[in-house]
Amino acid sequence: MLNFKWLFEFLFKSFLVGRDVEMVERLYLEGYQSILLIKRSWLYGLASSFWMIPLGIFWTANVYLILKHFDESPFGIVLASFVALNIIGTLYSSFRYIWDFRKHYSGNERVIHTHDLLTRLKKGDTSFTRCFNQLQTNFIIFLVVIIIYLIHIFFIAAEIEFIYASLDVICILFQLFLIGRFINLIIDLEMDFNIAVKWRMIFIDQNGMFSDINTIESDKIKNIRSTYPNFIASFFHFGTIEVLTEGDQELLGHNKIEYVDQPERTVESINALLSGKIALEEHIHNLYLQNILGKFPDLTGLDRKAAIKTYLTEYEDQIKKEYQDTQDTDMKRDIEEIYTEYYK
């Protein structure tokens, strides 16, 4: 099978399947140990697979019409078998990808270690590449079949039944449309993603071969809310997250993330990361320092950061004494990190 993923990445610099891995690796090198990946629910992929139903209908008609057009000749049987096997491979690859997606990206509402996320992303990219290459191969094969039909009709066949040829070409064109539509849907499923780390969010929107990347600092975010758009979303526990930000002209910008599993819990994780709470507190085990950071549980983002900074300023002499008196090197390091994080 041809590596269409490599070909598309070569032709379109904005099409990069491994952008998620590349971005998370860069964040890891920058020191971000905790990260939240937000992708569409696997149910979006399952719903997208319903495009396979009409595809299967046209495929069946396609095989039948090929046999009729070529009068069940050996060439017609070979061509019909080739198309049939290719479609079966497409169905298998597509459903396998959706199954793998569910396995790799379940639990996206939780903050995880950046290194663990990298492992999942690399496996997910491998699964997507296999499915993408199969779908593109199928697309090319149907184009070749159309060319074979045209050559046979105008240059080879002496007497042909145009009804079978014309119906088959119509079926092939519908299959091209359905495959193209499904390719766009799985591109949205795999290559649209959002990342939250300490103090910022990153939005990546892949529209076909083109991408749009937007980074927003936490001080620009005014509100984050989750909604269930309909009864089905409520029943299957997926919804929409809306991030409202300050615009260039003091207007509210609007960033929408749709089909998110457990949107309320995801919003809680986003707020914890944007406030810097998880990134620092997860590895500070000293009760004295945990008490300082835990004094403002109802505040998030810059409000929480400002409150902690004020506290560190007011009690600087006391904390400095604790720093000088303690023999615990871990506590000294944690105090230094707290002041580096909140006092700068």
C-alpha positions as CSV (number, residue, x, y, z in Angstrom):
1,M,0.0,0.0,0.0
2,L,1.3,3.5,-0.9
3,N,2.2,5.8,1.9
4,F,-0.3,8.6,1.2
5,K,0.2,10.1,4.6
6,W,3.9,10.8,3.6
7,L,2.8,12.1,0.2
8,F,0.2,14.6,1.7
9,E,2.7,15.8,4.3
10,F,5.2,16.4,1.5
11,L,2.7,18.3,-0.7
12,F,0.9,20.2,2.1
13,K,3.1,21.6,4.9
14,S,0.0,22.4,6.9
15,F,-1.0,18.7,6.9
16,L,1.0,16.9,9.6
17,V,-0.4,13.8,11.2
18,G,2.3,13.8,13.9
19,R,1.7,17.4,14.9
20,D,0.2,16.3,18.2
21,V,3.3,14.2,19.0
22,E,5.6,17.1,17.9
23,M,3.8,19.6,20.0
24,V,3.6,17.5,23.1
25,E,7.3,16.6,22.8
26,R,8.1,20.3,22.6
27,L,6.0,21.0,25.7
28,Y,7.7,18.2,27.6
29,L,11.1,19.6,26.8
30,E,9.9,23.0,28.0
31,G,9.2,21.5,31.4
32,Y,5.5,20.8,31.3
33,Q,5.0,17.6,33.2
34,S,1.2,17.7,33.3
35,I,-1.1,18.0,30.3
36,L,-4.7,17.7,29.2
37,L,-5.5,16.5,25.7
38,I,-9.0,17.2,24.5
39,K,-10.3,15.4,21.4
40,R,-13.7,14.5,20.1
41,S,-15.4,11.5,21.6
42,W,-15.0,8.2,19.9
43,L,-18.8,8.3,19.4
44,Y,-18.2,11.0,16.8
45,G,-16.2,8.4,14.9
46,L,-18.9,5.7,15.4
47,A,-21.5,8.1,14.0
48,S,-19.2,9.0,11.1
49,S,-19.0,5.3,10.2
50,F,-22.7,5.3,9.2
51,W,-21.4,6.7,5.9
52,M,-20.3,3.2,5.4
53,I,-23.9,2.0,5.0
54,P,-24.6,3.8,1.7
55,L,-21.0,3.1,0.7
56,G,-21.7,-0.6,1.1
57,I,-24.9,-0.4,-1.0
58,F,-23.2,1.4,-3.9
59,W,-20.2,-1.0,-3.6
60,T,-22.6,-4.0,-4.0
61,A,-24.2,-2.4,-7.0
62,N,-20.8,-1.5,-8.4
63,V,-19.6,-5.1,-8.3
64,Y,-22.8,-6.3,-9.9
65,L,-22.7,-3.7,-12.7
66,I,-19.0,-4.4,-13.5
67,L,-19.8,-8.0,-14.0
68,K,-22.8,-7.2,-16.2
69,H,-20.9,-4.6,-18.3
70,F,-18.0,-6.9,-19.0
71,D,-20.4,-9.8,-19.5
72,E,-18.7,-11.8,-16.7
73,S,-15.5,-12.1,-18.7
74,P,-12.3,-13.0,-16.8
75,F,-11.2,-9.3,-16.9
76,G,-14.6,-8.2,-15.5
77,I,-14.3,-10.9,-12.7
78,V,-10.8,-9.7,-11.8
79,L,-11.8,-6.1,-11.8
80,A,-14.9,-6.7,-9.7
81,S,-13.0,-8.9,-7.2
82,F,-10.3,-6.2,-6.9
83,V,-12.9,-3.5,-6.1
84,A,-14.7,-5.8,-3.7
85,L,-11.5,-6.7,-1.7
86,N,-10.5,-3.1,-1.6
87,I,-13.9,-2.1,-0.1
88,I,-13.7,-4.9,2.4
89,G,-10.3,-3.7,3.4
90,T,-11.6,-0.1,3.8
91,L,-14.4,-1.3,6.1
92,Y,-12.1,-3.3,8.2
93,S,-9.5,-0.5,8.4
94,S,-12.1,2.1,9.3
95,F,-13.8,0.2,12.1
96,R,-10.4,-0.9,13.5
97,Y,-9.3,2.7,13.6
98,I,-12.4,3.8,15.5
99,W,-11.9,0.9,18.0
100,D,-8.2,1.9,18.4
101,F,-9.2,5.5,18.8
102,R,-11.5,4.6,21.7
103,K,-8.8,2.5,23.3
104,H,-6.1,5.1,23.0
105,Y,-8.0,8.2,23.9
106,S,-10.5,7.1,26.5
107,G,-10.3,9.2,29.7
108,N,-9.4,12.4,28.0
109,E,-11.1,14.3,30.7
110,R,-8.2,13.6,33.1
111,V,-4.9,15.4,33.4
112,I,-2.0,12.9,32.8
113,H,1.7,13.0,32.7
114,T,3.1,14.3,29.4
115,H,5.3,11.3,28.8
116,D,2.3,8.9,29.1
117,L,0.4,11.0,26.6
118,L,3.2,10.8,24.1
119,T,3.0,7.0,24.2
120,R,-0.8,7.1,23.4
121,L,-0.4,9.7,20.7
122,K,2.2,7.7,18.8
123,K,0.0,4.6,18.8
124,G,-3.0,6.7,17.7
125,D,-1.0,8.2,14.8
126,T,0.0,4.7,13.6
127,S,-3.6,3.6,13.6
128,F,-4.8,6.7,11.8
129,T,-2.1,6.4,9.2
130,R,-3.1,2.8,8.4
131,C,-6.7,3.8,7.9
132,F,-5.9,7.0,6.0
133,N,-3.6,5.1,3.5
134,Q,-6.4,2.5,2.9
135,L,-9.0,5.2,2.2
136,Q,-6.8,7.0,-0.2
137,T,-5.9,3.8,-1.9
138,N,-9.6,3.1,-2.3
139,F,-10.1,6.6,-3.7
140,I,-7.4,6.1,-6.3
141,I,-8.6,2.6,-7.3
142,F,-12.1,4.0,-8.1
143,L,-10.5,6.7,-10.3
144,V,-8.6,4.0,-12.1
145,V,-11.9,2.0,-12.6
146,I,-13.5,5.1,-14.2
147,I,-10.5,5.4,-16.6
148,I,-10.8,1.7,-17.5
149,Y,-14.5,2.2,-18.2
150,L,-13.8,5.2,-20.5
151,I,-11.1,3.4,-22.4
152,H,-13.3,0.3,-22.8
153,I,-16.3,2.3,-23.9
154,F,-14.7,4.5,-26.5
155,F,-11.7,2.5,-27.7
156,I,-12.3,-1.2,-27.2
157,A,-15.9,-2.4,-27.0
158,A,-17.7,-2.8,-30.3
159,E,-21.1,-3.3,-28.8
160,I,-21.8,-2.4,-25.2
161,E,-24.8,-1.8,-23.0
162,F,-24.5,1.8,-22.0
163,I,-27.0,1.4,-19.3
164,Y,-24.7,-0.8,-17.2
165,A,-21.7,1.4,-17.9
166,S,-23.5,4.7,-17.1
167,L,-25.1,3.3,-13.9
168,D,-21.8,1.9,-12.7
169,V,-20.0,5.2,-13.3
170,I,-22.8,6.9,-11.2
171,C,-22.2,4.4,-8.4
172,I,-18.5,5.0,-8.6
173,L,-18.9,8.8,-8.4
174,F,-21.2,8.4,-5.3
175,Q,-18.5,6.1,-3.7
176,L,-15.9,8.7,-4.4
177,F,-18.0,11.3,-2.7
178,L,-18.7,9.1,0.3
179,I,-15.1,8.1,0.7
180,G,-14.0,11.7,0.5
181,R,-16.6,12.7,3.1
182,F,-15.5,10.0,5.5
183,I,-11.8,10.9,5.0
184,N,-12.7,14.5,6.1
185,L,-14.5,13.1,9.1
186,I,-11.7,11.0,10.4
187,I,-9.3,13.9,9.8
188,D,-11.5,15.9,12.1
189,L,-11.6,13.1,14.6
190,E,-7.8,12.5,14.7
191,M,-6.2,15.8,13.8
192,D,-8.5,18.3,15.6
193,F,-7.3,18.5,19.2
194,N,-6.8,20.9,22.0
195,I,-4.2,21.0,24.7
196,A,-4.3,22.6,28.1
197,V,-1.1,23.1,30.2
198,K,-0.1,25.5,33.0
199,W,-1.3,29.0,32.1
200,R,-2.4,28.4,28.5
201,M,-4.5,26.5,26.0
202,I,-3.7,25.5,22.5
203,F,-6.4,25.0,19.8
204,I,-5.6,23.0,16.6
205,D,-8.3,22.9,13.9
206,Q,-7.5,20.8,10.8
207,N,-9.7,21.6,7.9
208,G,-8.8,19.2,5.1
209,M,-5.3,19.9,4.1
210,F,-5.1,23.2,6.0
211,S,-4.6,23.8,9.7
212,D,-5.4,26.7,12.1
213,I,-3.4,26.8,15.4
214,N,-4.4,29.3,18.1
215,T,-2.6,29.7,21.5
216,I,-4.4,31.5,24.3
217,E,-2.8,32.6,27.6
218,S,-4.9,32.1,30.7
219,D,-5.1,35.8,31.4
220,K,-7.1,36.2,28.2
221,I,-9.6,33.5,29.1
222,K,-12.8,35.0,30.7
223,N,-15.0,32.0,31.1
224,I,-15.2,28.3,30.3
225,R,-18.5,26.5,30.2
226,S,-19.8,23.1,29.2
227,T,-23.2,22.4,27.7
228,Y,-25.2,19.4,26.4
229,P,-26.5,20.4,23.0
230,N,-29.3,17.8,22.8
231,F,-30.9,14.7,24.4
232,I,-28.5,12.3,22.6
233,A,-25.5,14.1,23.9
234,S,-26.9,14.0,27.4
235,F,-27.6,10.3,27.2
236,F,-24.2,9.4,25.9
237,H,-22.4,11.9,28.2
238,F,-20.7,14.1,25.6
239,G,-21.1,17.8,25.1
240,T,-19.6,21.1,24.0
241,I,-17.0,23.2,25.8
242,E,-17.0,26.9,25.0
243,V,-13.9,29.0,25.9
244,L,-14.7,32.7,26.0
245,T,-11.7,35.0,25.6
246,E,-10.8,38.6,25.4
247,G,-10.7,39.8,21.8
248,D,-8.4,42.4,20.2
249,Q,-11.0,45.1,20.7
250,E,-12.1,44.1,24.2
251,L,-14.7,41.8,22.8
252,L,-15.3,38.3,23.8
253,G,-13.7,35.7,21.4
254,H,-15.4,32.3,21.1
255,N,-13.6,29.0,20.9
256,K,-15.9,26.0,20.7
257,I,-14.8,22.3,21.3
258,E,-17.6,19.9,20.3
259,Y,-18.3,16.2,21.0
260,V,-16.2,16.1,24.2
261,D,-16.5,13.2,26.7
262,Q,-17.6,14.2,30.2
263,P,-17.5,17.9,29.5
264,E,-17.9,19.0,33.2
265,R,-15.0,17.0,34.4
266,T,-12.9,18.2,31.4
267,V,-13.7,21.8,32.4
268,E,-12.5,21.1,36.0
269,S,-9.2,19.7,34.6
270,I,-8.8,22.8,32.3
271,N,-9.3,25.2,35.2
272,A,-6.9,23.3,37.4
273,L,-4.2,23.5,34.8
274,L,-4.8,27.1,33.8
275,S,-4.5,28.1,37.5
276,G,-1.2,26.4,37.8
277,K,-2.6,24.3,40.7
278,I,-2.0,20.8,39.3
279,A,1.3,21.5,37.7
280,L,2.9,22.6,41.0
281,E,0.9,20.9,43.8
282,E,1.1,17.4,42.3
283,H,4.7,17.0,43.3
284,I,4.8,19.1,46.5
285,H,4.2,16.7,49.4
286,N,5.3,18.9,52.3
287,L,2.2,19.7,54.4
288,Y,3.4,23.1,55.3
289,L,3.7,24.1,51.6
290,Q,0.5,22.3,50.6
291,N,-1.3,24.4,53.2
292,I,-0.1,27.6,51.6
293,L,-1.2,26.6,48.1
294,G,-4.5,25.2,49.4
295,K,-5.7,28.4,51.1
296,F,-7.5,29.6,48.0
297,P,-9.6,26.6,46.7
298,D,-12.3,28.7,45.2
299,L,-10.0,30.8,43.0
300,T,-8.7,29.9,39.6
301,G,-6.4,31.3,37.0
302,L,-4.8,34.7,37.6
303,D,-7.0,35.4,40.6
304,R,-5.6,32.4,42.4
305,K,-2.0,33.3,41.3
306,A,-2.5,36.9,42.6
307,A,-3.9,35.7,45.9
308,I,-0.9,33.3,46.4
309,K,1.5,36.0,45.5
310,T,0.0,38.4,48.0
311,Y,0.2,35.7,50.7
312,L,3.9,35.0,49.9
313,T,4.6,38.7,50.1
314,E,2.9,39.2,53.5
315,Y,4.5,36.1,55.1
316,E,7.8,36.4,53.3
317,D,9.8,36.8,56.6
318,Q,8.2,33.8,58.2
319,I,8.7,31.6,55.1
320,K,12.2,32.8,54.8
321,K,12.9,31.7,58.4
322,E,11.4,28.3,57.6
323,Y,13.6,28.1,54.6
324,Q,16.8,28.9,56.6
325,D,15.9,26.6,59.6
326,T,14.9,23.5,57.7
327,Q,17.4,20.8,56.9
328,D,15.1,19.2,54.3
329,T,16.6,19.9,50.9
330,D,13.3,18.9,49.2
331,M,11.4,21.5,51.2
332,K,14.0,24.1,50.3
333,R,13.6,23.2,46.6
334,D,9.8,23.4,46.8
335,I,9.9,26.8,48.5
336,E,12.2,28.1,45.7
337,E,9.8,26.7,43.1
338,I,6.8,28.3,44.7
339,Y,8.4,31.7,44.7
340,T,9.7,31.2,41.2
341,E,6.2,30.3,40.0
342,Y,4.1,32.8,41.9
343,Y,6.3,35.6,43.0
344,K,7.9,36.6,39.6
